[in-house]
Amino acid sequence: MEEGNVWPTLEKLMVEHEIALVVCGTHGRGKVQKILIGSVAEEIFRQADTAVLTVGPAVKGDGRKEVELSNILFATDFGPGAEKAAAHAFSLAQEHGAHLTLFHVIESAAAYTEESVARQKEINIARMKQLVPYGSENWCKPECRVTIGNAAEEILIAACESKADLIVMGAKARHTFAGHVPLTIAYQVVTKAICPVLTVRG
């Protein structure tokens, strides 16, 4: 039990105790509430150097004592920290013998022709394959998928389709008003996903 503002207090404890993973829940506040009150969970995963596992209000608990990960969805926009996030995804897939889906969303496809969209998909699949560690085919058969649409919505749909037990994704660093920016992609996924979300700050 500590007193003080959440992030600086938590940051101090993380350093003192050499914390490697932060686990937190989130209320999933709406746009107006988020601007006014903020999201403590997002304030944490936007600033923490470690990975943050967030459990949103849509996640249903069944009281299991052991975590079983059969399907993991790794969503990437190839931003800063993509390799770091991919390393977490592959490490967890290896540890649990899980199926891993690498996923990317093209949001601006309206500007492309059908042929150009197909080419964009090929390029992005090639970029995802560059994140696959050498030798991973011995213990994991990763699947690469690219789709078109709203990033947050498509990630949530893909998580349902792949029956994901965990979503892994990057989170852009933000230090000013970290938990008050309205409805970012990471926040929407974290608060609406039916499974926990592991964010890795870029």
Backbone as JSON Lines, residues from 0, in Angstrom:
{"i":0,"aa":"M","n":[0.85,-1.18,0.0],"ca":[0.0,0.0,0.0],"c":[0.89,1.24,0.0]}
{"i":1,"aa":"E","n":[0.67,2.1,-0.98],"ca":[1.48,3.32,-1.09],"c":[0.55,4.53,-1.26]}
{"i":2,"aa":"E","n":[1.07,5.7,-1.04],"ca":[0.32,6.93,-1.26],"c":[1.03,7.76,-2.33]}
{"i":3,"aa":"G","n":[0.22,8.51,-3.12],"ca":[0.81,9.37,-4.14],"c":[0.16,9.17,-5.48]}
{"i":4,"aa":"N","n":[0.59,9.92,-6.48],"ca":[0.1,9.73,-7.84],"c":[0.54,8.37,-8.35]}
{"i":5,"aa":"V","n":[-0.35,7.73,-9.12],"ca":[-0.14,6.33,-9.48],"c":[1.18,6.09,-10.21]}
{"i":6,"aa":"W","n":[1.41,6.82,-11.34],"ca":[2.57,6.47,-12.14],"c":[3.91,6.72,-11.45]}
{"i":7,"aa":"P","n":[4.18,7.89,-10.91],"ca":[5.49,8.06,-10.28],"c":[5.72,7.11,-9.12]}
{"i":8,"aa":"T","n":[4.63,6.78,-8.39],"ca":[4.75,5.84,-7.27],"c":[5.06,4.44,-7.79]}
{"i":9,"aa":"L","n":[4.34,4.04,-8.84],"ca":[4.56,2.72,-9.42],"c":[5.95,2.62,-10.04]}
{"i":10,"aa":"E","n":[6.36,3.67,-10.72],"ca":[7.68,3.68,-11.35],"c":[8.77,3.47,-10.29]}
{"i":11,"aa":"K","n":[8.63,4.13,-9.16],"ca":[9.6,4.0,-8.06],"c":[9.65,2.56,-7.56]}
{"i":12,"aa":"L","n":[8.5,1.94,-7.38],"ca":[8.43,0.56,-6.91],"c":[9.01,-0.41,-7.93]}
{"i":13,"aa":"M","n":[8.78,-0.14,-9.22],"ca":[9.3,-1.01,-10.28],"c":[10.83,-1.03,-10.27]}
{"i":14,"aa":"V","n":[11.41,0.15,-10.04],"ca":[12.87,0.24,-9.98],"c":[13.4,-0.45,-8.73]}
{"i":15,"aa":"E","n":[12.78,-0.18,-7.59],"ca":[13.23,-0.74,-6.32],"c":[13.18,-2.26,-6.3]}
{"i":16,"aa":"H","n":[12.12,-2.82,-6.89],"ca":[11.91,-4.27,-6.83],"c":[12.24,-4.99,-8.14]}
{"i":17,"aa":"E","n":[12.81,-4.27,-9.11],"ca":[13.2,-4.85,-10.39],"c":[12.05,-5.62,-11.04]}
{"i":18,"aa":"I","n":[10.92,-4.94,-11.15],"ca":[9.71,-5.55,-11.69],"c":[9.86,-5.78,-13.2]}
{"i":19,"aa":"A","n":[9.52,-6.98,-13.66],"ca":[9.64,-7.32,-15.08],"c":[8.3,-7.31,-15.81]}
{"i":20,"aa":"L","n":[7.2,-7.33,-15.07],"ca":[5.87,-7.33,-15.68],"c":[4.89,-6.65,-14.74]}
{"i":21,"aa":"V","n":[4.06,-5.77,-15.32],"ca":[3.0,-5.11,-14.56],"c":[1.66,-5.67,-15.03]}
{"i":22,"aa":"V","n":[0.81,-6.03,-14.09],"ca":[-0.52,-6.53,-14.41],"c":[-1.54,-5.58,-13.82]}
{"i":23,"aa":"C","n":[-2.49,-5.14,-14.63],"ca":[-3.51,-4.21,-14.12],"c":[-4.84,-4.41,-14.83]}
{"i":24,"aa":"G","n":[-5.88,-3.88,-14.24],"ca":[-7.2,-3.91,-14.85],"c":[-7.56,-2.52,-15.36]}
{"i":25,"aa":"T","n":[-8.66,-2.42,-16.08],"ca":[-9.09,-1.12,-16.59],"c":[-10.61,-1.06,-16.61]}
{"i":26,"aa":"H","n":[-11.16,0.14,-16.34],"ca":[-12.61,0.32,-16.36],"c":[-13.17,0.4,-17.78]}
{"i":27,"aa":"G","n":[-12.34,0.85,-18.73],"ca":[-12.84,1.03,-20.09],"c":[-13.71,2.25,-20.21]}
{"i":28,"aa":"R","n":[-13.22,3.38,-19.72],"ca":[-14.01,4.62,-19.75],"c":[-14.28,5.1,-21.18]}
{"i":29,"aa":"G","n":[-15.4,5.78,-21.36],"ca":[-15.75,6.35,-22.66],"c":[-14.9,7.57,-22.97]}
{"i":30,"aa":"K","n":[-15.13,8.14,-24.14],"ca":[-14.3,9.24,-24.64],"c":[-14.26,10.43,-23.68]}
{"i":31,"aa":"V","n":[-15.43,10.92,-23.26],"ca":[-15.48,12.11,-22.4],"c":[-14.86,11.82,-21.05]}
{"i":32,"aa":"Q","n":[-15.22,10.68,-20.44],"ca":[-14.66,10.32,-19.14],"c":[-13.14,10.17,-19.22]}
{"i":33,"aa":"K","n":[-12.67,9.62,-20.34],"ca":[-11.24,9.4,-20.48],"c":[-10.49,10.73,-20.55]}
{"i":34,"aa":"I","n":[-11.05,11.69,-21.26],"ca":[-10.41,13.01,-21.36],"c":[-10.37,13.68,-19.99]}
{"i":35,"aa":"L","n":[-11.49,13.6,-19.24],"ca":[-11.59,14.3,-17.97],"c":[-10.87,13.57,-16.83]}
{"i":36,"aa":"I","n":[-11.13,12.25,-16.73],"ca":[-10.61,11.47,-15.61],"c":[-9.29,10.79,-15.97]}
{"i":37,"aa":"G","n":[-9.21,10.32,-17.21],"ca":[-8.01,9.62,-17.64],"c":[-8.09,8.13,-17.41]}
{"i":38,"aa":"S","n":[-7.15,7.4,-17.98],"ca":[-7.05,5.96,-17.8],"c":[-5.74,5.64,-17.11]}
{"i":39,"aa":"V","n":[-5.82,5.1,-15.91],"ca":[-4.61,4.73,-15.17],"c":[-3.85,3.64,-15.92]}
{"i":40,"aa":"A","n":[-4.59,2.67,-16.47],"ca":[-3.95,1.58,-17.19],"c":[-3.13,2.11,-18.37]}
{"i":41,"aa":"E","n":[-3.71,3.04,-19.14],"ca":[-2.97,3.58,-20.28],"c":[-1.81,4.45,-19.83]}
{"i":42,"aa":"E","n":[-2.0,5.16,-18.74],"ca":[-0.91,5.96,-18.19],"c":[0.28,5.05,-17.87]}
{"i":43,"aa":"I","n":[-0.02,3.85,-17.4],"ca":[1.05,2.89,-17.06],"c":[1.68,2.31,-18.32]}
{"i":44,"aa":"F","n":[0.87,1.77,-19.25],"ca":[1.5,1.08,-20.38],"c":[2.12,2.02,-21.41]}
{"i":45,"aa":"R","n":[1.81,3.32,-21.33],"ca":[2.47,4.29,-22.21],"c":[3.83,4.71,-21.67]}
{"i":46,"aa":"Q","n":[4.08,4.47,-20.37],"ca":[5.31,4.96,-19.76],"c":[6.22,3.87,-19.21]}
{"i":47,"aa":"A","n":[5.68,2.7,-18.93],"ca":[6.49,1.63,-18.33],"c":[7.51,1.07,-19.32]}
{"i":48,"aa":"D","n":[8.72,0.83,-18.83],"ca":[9.75,0.21,-19.66],"c":[9.51,-1.28,-19.8]}
{"i":49,"aa":"T","n":[8.75,-1.87,-18.9],"ca":[8.46,-3.3,-18.94],"c":[7.16,-3.54,-19.71]}
{"i":50,"aa":"A","n":[6.9,-4.8,-20.01],"ca":[5.62,-5.17,-20.62],"c":[4.51,-5.0,-19.58]}
{"i":51,"aa":"V","n":[3.31,-4.67,-20.06],"ca":[2.15,-4.47,-19.17],"c":[1.01,-5.36,-19.66]}
{"i":52,"aa":"L","n":[0.5,-6.18,-18.77],"ca":[-0.63,-7.05,-19.09],"c":[-1.89,-6.41,-18.52]}
{"i":53,"aa":"T","n":[-2.81,-6.04,-19.41],"ca":[-4.04,-5.37,-18.98],"c":[-5.25,-6.27,-19.2]}
{"i":54,"aa":"V","n":[-6.09,-6.35,-18.19],"ca":[-7.31,-7.13,-18.28],"c":[-8.48,-6.16,-18.32]}
{"i":55,"aa":"G","n":[-9.2,-6.15,-19.42],"ca":[-10.31,-5.22,-19.6],"c":[-11.63,-5.79,-19.11]}
{"i":56,"aa":"P","n":[-12.67,-4.97,-19.11],"ca":[-13.98,-5.38,-18.58],"c":[-14.67,-6.47,-19.39]}
{"i":57,"aa":"A","n":[-14.24,-6.69,-20.64],"ca":[-14.87,-7.72,-21.48],"c":[-14.27,-9.1,-21.26]}
{"i":58,"aa":"V","n":[-13.18,-9.18,-20.49],"ca":[-12.53,-10.47,-20.24],"c":[-13.31,-11.22,-19.16]}
{"i":59,"aa":"K","n":[-13.69,-12.45,-19.47],"ca":[-14.44,-13.26,-18.53],"c":[-13.49,-14.19,-17.78]}
{"i":60,"aa":"G","n":[-13.5,-14.1,-16.46],"ca":[-12.63,-14.95,-15.65],"c":[-13.33,-16.25,-15.29]}
{"i":61,"aa":"D","n":[-12.57,-17.35,-15.28],"ca":[-13.16,-18.63,-14.9],"c":[-12.45,-19.24,-13.69]}
{"i":62,"aa":"G","n":[-11.6,-18.43,-13.05],"ca":[-10.98,-18.89,-11.82],"c":[-9.84,-19.87,-12.01]}
{"i":63,"aa":"R","n":[-9.31,-20.01,-13.22],"ca":[-8.21,-20.95,-13.44],"c":[-6.96,-20.49,-12.69]}
{"i":64,"aa":"K","n":[-6.26,-21.44,-12.13],"ca":[-5.04,-21.12,-11.39],"c":[-3.83,-21.09,-12.31]}
{"i":65,"aa":"E","n":[-3.92,-21.77,-13.44],"ca":[-2.81,-21.8,-14.39],"c":[-3.25,-21.2,-15.72]}
{"i":66,"aa":"V","n":[-2.36,-20.44,-16.32],"ca":[-2.65,-19.81,-17.6],"c":[-2.31,-20.76,-18.73]}
{"i":67,"aa":"E","n":[-3.26,-20.96,-19.63],"ca":[-3.03,-21.79,-20.8],"c":[-3.22,-20.92,-22.04]}
{"i":68,"aa":"L","n":[-2.17,-20.75,-22.8],"ca":[-2.23,-19.95,-24.03],"c":[-2.14,-20.89,-25.23]}
{"i":69,"aa":"S","n":[-3.26,-21.07,-25.9],"ca":[-3.28,-21.92,-27.09],"c":[-3.14,-21.09,-28.36]}
{"i":70,"aa":"N","n":[-3.67,-19.88,-28.34],"ca":[-3.64,-19.0,-29.5],"c":[-3.25,-17.58,-29.08]}
{"i":71,"aa":"I","n":[-2.22,-17.05,-29.75],"ca":[-1.76,-15.7,-29.46],"c":[-1.85,-14.87,-30.73]}
{"i":72,"aa":"L","n":[-2.38,-13.66,-30.61],"ca":[-2.45,-12.72,-31.73],"c":[-1.44,-11.61,-31.49]}
{"i":73,"aa":"F","n":[-0.49,-11.46,-32.41],"ca":[0.47,-10.37,-32.32],"c":[0.11,-9.34,-33.38]}
{"i":74,"aa":"A","n":[-0.39,-8.19,-32.94],"ca":[-0.8,-7.12,-33.85],"c":[0.3,-6.07,-33.92]}
{"i":75,"aa":"T","n":[0.72,-5.72,-35.14],"ca":[1.82,-4.77,-35.28],"c":[1.56,-3.74,-36.37]}
{"i":76,"aa":"D","n":[2.04,-2.52,-36.12],"ca":[2.01,-1.49,-37.15],"c":[3.44,-1.16,-37.59]}
{"i":77,"aa":"F","n":[4.4,-2.02,-37.18],"ca":[5.82,-1.88,-37.53],"c":[6.43,-0.6,-36.96]}
{"i":78,"aa":"G","n":[5.82,-0.07,-35.92],"ca":[6.35,1.14,-35.29],"c":[7.53,0.84,-34.39]}
{"i":79,"aa":"P","n":[8.03,1.85,-33.69],"ca":[9.15,1.65,-32.77],"c":[8.81,0.58,-31.73]}
{"i":80,"aa":"G","n":[9.69,-0.35,-31.54],"ca":[9.44,-1.4,-30.57],"c":[8.77,-2.63,-31.13]}
{"i":81,"aa":"A","n":[8.56,-2.69,-32.46],"ca":[7.9,-3.85,-33.06],"c":[8.69,-5.13,-32.8]}
{"i":82,"aa":"E","n":[10.01,-5.04,-32.91],"ca":[10.85,-6.21,-32.69],"c":[10.78,-6.66,-31.24]}
{"i":83,"aa":"K","n":[10.75,-5.69,-30.33],"ca":[10.66,-6.0,-28.9],"c":[9.33,-6.7,-28.59]}
{"i":84,"aa":"A","n":[8.24,-6.19,-29.15],"ca":[6.93,-6.8,-28.94],"c":[6.88,-8.19,-29.55]}
{"i":85,"aa":"A","n":[7.45,-8.33,-30.74],"ca":[7.47,-9.64,-31.41],"c":[8.24,-10.66,-30.58]}
{"i":86,"aa":"A","n":[9.33,-10.23,-29.96],"ca":[10.13,-11.12,-29.12],"c":[9.29,-11.67,-27.96]}
{"i":87,"aa":"H","n":[8.46,-10.8,-27.36],"ca":[7.57,-11.26,-26.29],"c":[6.56,-12.27,-26.83]}
{"i":88,"aa":"A","n":[5.99,-11.97,-27.99],"ca":[4.98,-12.86,-28.57],"c":[5.55,-14.23,-28.87]}
{"i":89,"aa":"F","n":[6.72,-14.27,-29.49],"ca":[7.33,-15.56,-29.84],"c":[7.8,-16.31,-28.6]}
{"i":90,"aa":"S","n":[8.29,-15.59,-27.61],"ca":[8.72,-16.23,-26.37],"c":[7.55,-16.92,-25.67]}
{"i":91,"aa":"L","n":[6.41,-16.23,-25.62],"ca":[5.22,-16.81,-25.0],"c":[4.68,-17.98,-25.82]}
{"i":92,"aa":"A","n":[4.73,-17.84,-27.16],"ca":[4.26,-18.93,-28.03],"c":[5.11,-20.18,-27.82]}
{"i":93,"aa":"Q","n":[6.42,-19.97,-27.69],"ca":[7.32,-21.1,-27.47],"c":[7.07,-21.75,-26.11]}
{"i":94,"aa":"E","n":[6.93,-20.93,-25.07],"ca":[6.74,-21.44,-23.72],"c":[5.45,-22.24,-23.58]}
{"i":95,"aa":"H","n":[4.39,-21.8,-24.28],"ca":[3.09,-22.45,-24.14],"c":[2.74,-23.38,-25.3]}
{"i":96,"aa":"G","n":[3.62,-23.47,-26.29],"ca":[3.3,-24.29,-27.47],"c":[2.08,-23.76,-28.19]}
{"i":97,"aa":"A","n":[1.96,-22.44,-28.25],"ca":[0.76,-21.81,-28.79],"c":[0.89,-21.51,-30.29]}
{"i":98,"aa":"H","n":[-0.26,-21.45,-30.95],"ca":[-0.31,-21.0,-32.34],"c":[-0.22,-19.47,-32.33]}
{"i":99,"aa":"L","n":[0.62,-18.91,-33.19],"ca":[0.83,-17.46,-33.21],"c":[0.42,-16.87,-34.55]}
{"i":100,"aa":"T","n":[-0.45,-15.87,-34.49],"ca":[-0.87,-15.15,-35.69],"c":[-0.27,-13.75,-35.66]}
{"i":101,"aa":"L","n":[0.51,-13.42,-36.7],"ca":[1.04,-12.07,-36.85],"c":[0.05,-11.3,-37.71]}
{"i":102,"aa":"F","n":[-0.34,-10.1,-37.27],"ca":[-1.46,-9.41,-37.87],"c":[-1.15,-7.93,-38.09]}
{"i":103,"aa":"H","n":[-1.49,-7.44,-39.29],"ca":[-1.3,-6.03,-39.61],"c":[-2.54,-5.51,-40.33]}
{"i":104,"aa":"V","n":[-2.91,-4.25,-40.02],"ca":[-4.08,-3.63,-40.64],"c":[-3.65,-2.47,-41.52]}
{"i":105,"aa":"I","n":[-4.1,-2.48,-42.78],"ca":[-3.9,-1.35,-43.7],"c":[-5.11,-0.44,-43.55]}
{"i":106,"aa":"E","n":[-4.9,0.78,-43.08],"ca":[-6.02,1.67,-42.8],"c":[-6.36,2.61,-43.94]}
{"i":107,"aa":"S","n":[-5.44,2.84,-44.88],"ca":[-5.67,3.84,-45.92],"c":[-5.84,3.22,-47.3]}
{"i":108,"aa":"A","n":[-6.48,2.06,-47.36],"ca":[-6.59,1.33,-48.62],"c":[-7.48,2.03,-49.64]}
{"i":109,"aa":"A","n":[-8.29,2.99,-49.21],"ca":[-9.18,3.69,-50.15],"c":[-8.4,4.39,-51.24]}
{"i":110,"aa":"A","n":[-7.14,4.7,-50.97],"ca":[-6.32,5.42,-51.95],"c":[-5.65,4.48,-52.94]}
{"i":111,"aa":"Y","n":[-5.82,3.16,-52.75],"ca":[-5.13,2.19,-53.58],"c":[-6.08,1.49,-54.55]}
{"i":112,"aa":"T","n":[-5.54,1.03,-55.67],"ca":[-6.29,0.17,-56.57],"c":[-6.26,-1.25,-56.01]}
{"i":113,"aa":"E","n":[-7.06,-2.13,-56.59],"ca":[-7.09,-3.52,-56.13],"c":[-5.71,-4.17,-56.27]}
{"i":114,"aa":"E","n":[-5.05,-3.86,-57.38],"ca":[-3.7,-4.42,-57.59],"c":[-2.71,-3.86,-56.57]}
{"i":115,"aa":"S","n":[-2.86,-2.58,-56.27],"ca":[-1.96,-1.94,-55.31],"c":[-2.18,-2.49,-53.9]}
{"i":116,"aa":"V","n":[-3.45,-2.76,-53.55],"ca":[-3.77,-3.32,-52.25],"c":[-3.12,-4.7,-52.1]}
{"i":117,"aa":"A","n":[-3.22,-5.51,-53.17],"ca":[-2.61,-6.84,-53.14],"c":[-1.1,-6.72,-52.94]}
{"i":118,"aa":"R","n":[-0.51,-5.73,-53.59],"ca":[0.94,-5.52,-53.45],"c":[1.29,-5.07,-52.04]}
{"i":119,"aa":"Q","n":[0.44,-4.18,-51.46],"ca":[0.66,-3.73,-50.1],"c":[0.59,-4.89,-49.1]}
{"i":120,"aa":"K","n":[-0.33,-5.8,-49.35],"ca":[-0.45,-6.96,-48.48],"c":[0.81,-7.82,-48.56]}
{"i":121,"aa":"E","n":[1.33,-8.02,-49.78],"ca":[2.55,-8.8,-49.95],"c":[3.73,-8.16,-49.21]}
{"i":122,"aa":"I","n":[3.83,-6.85,-49.34],"ca":[4.93,-6.12,-48.69],"c":[4.85,-6.26,-47.18]}
{"i":123,"aa":"N","n":[3.65,-6.11,-46.63],"ca":[3.49,-6.16,-45.18],"c":[3.67,-7.57,-44.63]}
{"i":124,"aa":"I","n":[3.28,-8.58,-45.39],"ca":[3.53,-9.96,-44.97],"c":[5.03,-10.23,-44.94]}
{"i":125,"aa":"A","n":[5.75,-9.7,-45.94],"ca":[7.21,-9.85,-45.97],"c":[7.84,-9.15,-44.76]}
{"i":126,"aa":"R","n":[7.31,-8.0,-44.38],"ca":[7.83,-7.28,-43.21],"c":[7.57,-8.06,-41.93]}
{"i":127,"aa":"M","n":[6.41,-8.7,-41.84],"ca":[6.11,-9.51,-40.66],"c":[7.04,-10.72,-40.57]}
{"i":128,"aa":"K","n":[7.34,-11.31,-41.72],"ca":[8.23,-12.48,-41.72],"c":[9.63,-12.12,-41.25]}
{"i":129,"aa":"Q","n":[10.01,-10.85,-41.41],"ca":[11.31,-10.4,-40.91],"c":[11.35,-10.36,-39.39]}
{"i":130,"aa":"L","n":[10.18,-10.34,-38.75],"ca":[10.12,-10.35,-37.29],"c":[10.15,-11.76,-36.72]}
{"i":131,"aa":"V","n":[10.07,-12.76,-37.59],"ca":[10.07,-14.15,-37.13],"c":[11.49,-14.59,-36.82]}
{"i":132,"aa":"P","n":[11.76,-15.02,-35.58],"ca":[13.13,-15.4,-35.22],"c":[13.59,-16.67,-35.93]}
{"i":133,"aa":"Y","n":[14.88,-16.75,-36.18],"ca":[15.47,-17.9,-36.85],"c":[15.24,-19.17,-36.02]}
{"i":134,"aa":"G","n":[14.83,-20.22,-36.67],"ca":[14.63,-21.5,-35.99],"c":[13.27,-21.67,-35.35]}
{"i":135,"aa":"S","n":[12.42,-20.65,-35.45],"ca":[11.12,-20.75,-34.79],"c":[10.22,-21.82,-35.42]}
{"i":136,"aa":"E","n":[10.53,-22.21,-36.67],"ca":[9.72,-23.24,-37.32],"c":[9.83,-24.59,-36.61]}
{"i":137,"aa":"N","n":[10.82,-24.73,-35.75],"ca":[10.99,-25.98,-35.0],"c":[9.98,-26.12,-33.87]}
{"i":138,"aa":"W","n":[9.41,-25.02,-33.4],"ca":[8.47,-25.09,-32.29],"c":[7.21,-24.26,-32.5]}
{"i":139,"aa":"C","n":[7.15,-23.53,-33.61],"ca":[5.99,-22.67,-33.85],"c":[5.78,-22.51,-35.35]}
{"i":140,"aa":"K","n":[4.54,-22.52,-35.78],"ca":[4.22,-22.28,-37.18],"c":[3.4,-20.98,-37.26]}
{"i":141,"aa":"P","n":[4.09,-19.85,-37.27],"ca":[3.37,-18.57,-37.26],"c":[2.6,-18.33,-38.56]}
{"i":142,"aa":"E","n":[1.45,-17.72,-38.42],"ca":[0.6,-17.37,-39.56],"c":[0.61,-15.86,-39.71]}
{"i":143,"aa":"C","n":[0.82,-15.36,-40.93],"ca":[0.83,-13.92,-41.19],"c":[-0.45,-13.52,-41.89]}
{"i":144,"aa":"R","n":[-1.11,-12.51,-41.36],"ca":[-2.36,-12.03,-41.96],"c":[-2.34,-10.51,-42.09]}
{"i":145,"aa":"V","n":[-2.89,-10.02,-43.19],"ca":[-3.03,-8.58,-43.41],"c":[-4.48,-8.32,-43.83]}
{"i":146,"aa":"T","n":[-5.07,-7.3,-43.24],"ca":[-6.44,-6.96,-43.61],"c":[-6.56,-5.45,-43.77]}
{"i":147,"aa":"I","n":[-7.74,-5.0,-44.17],"ca":[-7.98,-3.58,-44.43],"c":[-9.12,-3.09,-43.55]}
{"i":148,"aa":"G","n":[-8.97,-1.9,-42.98],"ca":[-10.06,-1.33,-42.2],"c":[-9.58,-0.51,-41.03]}
{"i":149,"aa":"N","n":[-10.47,-0.34,-40.06],"ca":[-10.13,0.38,-38.84],"c":[-9.26,-0.54,-37.98]}
{"i":150,"aa":"A","n":[-8.09,-0.05,-37.55],"ca":[-7.12,-0.91,-36.88],"c":[-7.68,-1.57,-35.63]}
{"i":151,"aa":"A","n":[-8.26,-0.79,-34.74],"ca":[-8.77,-1.35,-33.48],"c":[-9.86,-2.38,-33.74]}
{"i":152,"aa":"E","n":[-10.79,-2.06,-34.62],"ca":[-11.89,-2.97,-34.92],"c":[-11.39,-4.26,-35.53]}
{"i":153,"aa":"E","n":[-10.45,-4.16,-36.47],"ca":[-9.94,-5.35,-37.15],"c":[-9.13,-6.24,-36.2]}
{"i":154,"aa":"I","n":[-8.4,-5.63,-35.28],"ca":[-7.64,-6.42,-34.29],"c":[-8.6,-7.2,-33.4]}
{"i":155,"aa":"L","n":[-9.66,-6.55,-32.97],"ca":[-10.65,-7.21,-32.11],"c":[-11.36,-8.35,-32.85]}
{"i":156,"aa":"I","n":[-11.66,-8.12,-34.13],"ca":[-12.29,-9.18,-34.94],"c":[-11.33,-10.35,-35.11]}
{"i":157,"aa":"A","n":[-10.07,-10.05,-35.41],"ca":[-9.07,-11.1,-35.6],"c":[-8.87,-11.91,-34.32]}
{"i":158,"aa":"A","n":[-8.92,-11.23,-33.18],"ca":[-8.77,-11.93,-31.9],"c":[-9.9,-12.93,-31.69]}
{"i":159,"aa":"C","n":[-11.12,-12.54,-32.07],"ca":[-12.27,-13.45,-31.96],"c":[-12.15,-14.6,-32.95]}
{"i":160,"aa":"E","n":[-11.79,-14.28,-34.19],"ca":[-11.69,-15.31,-35.22],"c":[-10.61,-16.34,-34.9]}
{"i":161,"aa":"S","n":[-9.5,-15.9,-34.33],"ca":[-8.4,-16.81,-34.02],"c":[-8.53,-17.42,-32.62]}
{"i":162,"aa":"K","n":[-9.61,-17.07,-31.92],"ca":[-9.86,-17.55,-30.56],"c":[-8.65,-17.26,-29.67]}
{"i":163,"aa":"A","n":[-8.16,-16.03,-29.78],"ca":[-6.94,-15.64,-29.07],"c":[-7.14,-15.66,-27.55]}
{"i":164,"aa":"D","n":[-6.16,-16.22,-26.88],"ca":[-6.13,-16.2,-25.42],"c":[-5.34,-14.98,-24.94]}
{"i":165,"aa":"L","n":[-4.61,-14.37,-25.86],"ca":[-3.8,-13.21,-25.52],"c":[-3.52,-12.4,-26.79]}
{"i":166,"aa":"I","n":[-3.59,-11.08,-26.67],"ca":[-3.18,-10.18,-27.74],"c":[-1.89,-9.51,-27.3]}
{"i":167,"aa":"V","n":[-0.9,-9.49,-28.18],"ca":[0.36,-8.8,-27.91],"c":[0.48,-7.66,-28.92]}
{"i":168,"aa":"M","n":[0.78,-6.47,-28.46],"ca":[0.9,-5.34,-29.38],"c":[1.81,-4.27,-28.79]}
{"i":169,"aa":"G","n":[2.34,-3.44,-29.66],"ca":[3.17,-2.33,-29.22],"c":[2.32,-1.18,-28.73]}
{"i":170,"aa":"A","n":[2.93,-0.29,-27.96],"ca":[2.25,0.91,-27.48],"c":[3.23,2.07,-27.59]}
{"i":171,"aa":"K","n":[2.83,3.08,-28.31],"ca":[3.71,4.24,-28.47],"c":[3.92,4.95,-27.13]}
{"i":172,"aa":"A","n":[5.15,5.38,-26.89],"ca":[5.46,6.09,-25.65],"c":[4.75,7.44,-25.63]}
{"i":173,"aa":"R","n":[4.23,7.8,-24.48],"ca":[3.6,9.11,-24.32],"c":[3.73,9.51,-22.86]}
{"i":174,"aa":"H","n":[4.31,10.67,-22.59],"ca":[4.55,11.09,-21.22],"c":[3.63,12.22,-20.77]}
{"i":175,"aa":"T","n":[3.17,13.05,-21.71],"ca":[2.26,14.16,-21.37],"c":[0.83,13.72,-21.58]}
{"i":176,"aa":"F","n":[0.0,13.81,-20.54],"ca":[-1.41,13.38,-20.61],"c":[-1.51,11.95,-21.15]}
{"i":177,"aa":"A","n":[-0.65,11.08,-20.65],"ca":[-0.56,9.72,-21.18],"c":[-1.88,8.96,-21.14]}
{"i":178,"aa":"G","n":[-2.69,9.21,-20.12],"ca":[-3.94,8.47,-20.01],"c":[-5.18,9.25,-20.41]}
{"i":179,"aa":"H","n":[-4.99,10.44,-21.02],"ca":[-6.13,11.31,-21.31],"c":[-6.42,11.48,-22.8]}
{"i":180,"aa":"V","n":[-5.58,10.95,-23.68],"ca":[-5.82,11.08,-25.12],"c":[-7.02,10.2,-25.49]}
{"i":181,"aa":"P","n":[-8.02,10.75,-26.17],"ca":[-9.25,10.0,-26.41],"c":[-9.09,8.84,-27.39]}
{"i":182,"aa":"L","n":[-9.51,7.67,-26.94],"ca":[-9.71,6.49,-27.76],"c":[-8.57,6.18,-28.74]}
{"i":183,"aa":"T","n":[-7.39,5.97,-28.23],"ca":[-6.27,5.51,-29.06],"c":[-6.51,4.06,-29.44]}
{"i":184,"aa":"I","n":[-5.77,3.57,-30.44],"ca":[-5.94,2.19,-30.89],"c":[-5.67,1.22,-29.76]}
{"i":185,"aa":"A","n":[-4.54,1.41,-29.08],"ca":[-4.18,0.5,-27.98],"c":[-5.25,0.5,-26.89]}
{"i":186,"aa":"Y","n":[-5.74,1.68,-26.54],"ca":[-6.75,1.77,-25.49],"c":[-8.04,1.06,-25.9]}
{"i":187,"aa":"Q","n":[-8.47,1.25,-27.14],"ca":[-9.69,0.6,-27.61],"c":[-9.56,-0.92,-27.57]}
{"i":188,"aa":"V","n":[-8.39,-1.42,-27.97],"ca":[-8.18,-2.87,-27.96],"c":[-8.16,-3.39,-26.53]}
{"i":189,"aa":"V","n":[-7.41,-2.72,-25.67],"ca":[-7.28,-3.14,-24.27],"c":[-8.64,-3.18,-23.57]}
{"i":190,"aa":"T","n":[-9.49,-2.2,-23.82],"ca":[-10.76,-2.11,-23.09],"c":[-11.89,-2.93,-23.7]}
{"i":191,"aa":"K","n":[-11.73,-3.37,-24.95],"ca":[-12.82,-4.11,-25.61],"c":[-12.48,-5.57,-25.9]}
{"i":192,"aa":"A","n":[-11.23,-5.95,-25.75],"ca":[-10.83,-7.32,-26.07],"c":[-11.43,-8.31,-25.08]}
{"i":193,"aa":"I","n":[-11.75,-9.5,-25.57],"ca":[-12.32,-10.53,-24.71],"c":[-11.22,-11.38,-24.07]}
{"i":194,"aa":"C","n":[-9.96,-11.0,-24.32],"ca":[-8.83,-11.67,-23.7],"c":[-7.86,-10.61,-23.18]}
{"i":195,"aa":"P","n":[-6.95,-10.95,-22.29],"ca":[-5.96,-9.99,-21.81],"c":[-5.1,-9.47,-22.96]}
{"i":196,"aa":"V","n":[-4.55,-8.28,-22.79],"ca":[-3.69,-7.65,-23.8],"c":[-2.33,-7.33,-23.18]}
{"i":197,"aa":"L","n":[-1.27,-7.81,-23.8],"ca":[0.09,-7.5,-23.36],"c":[0.65,-6.4,-24.25]}
{"i":198,"aa":"T","n":[0.89,-5.23,-23.67],"ca":[1.43,-4.13,-24.45],"c":[2.92,-3.96,-24.13]}
{"i":199,"aa":"V","n":[3.69,-3.63,-25.16],"ca":[5.12,-3.43,-25.02],"c":[5.43,-2.05,-25.58]}
{"i":200,"aa":"R","n":[5.92,-1.17,-24.74],"ca":[6.16,0.21,-25.17],"c":[7.31,0.3,-26.16]}
{"i":201,"aa":"G","n":[7.1,1.09,-27.22],"ca":[8.13,1.28,-28.23],"c":[9.16,2.31,-27.79]}
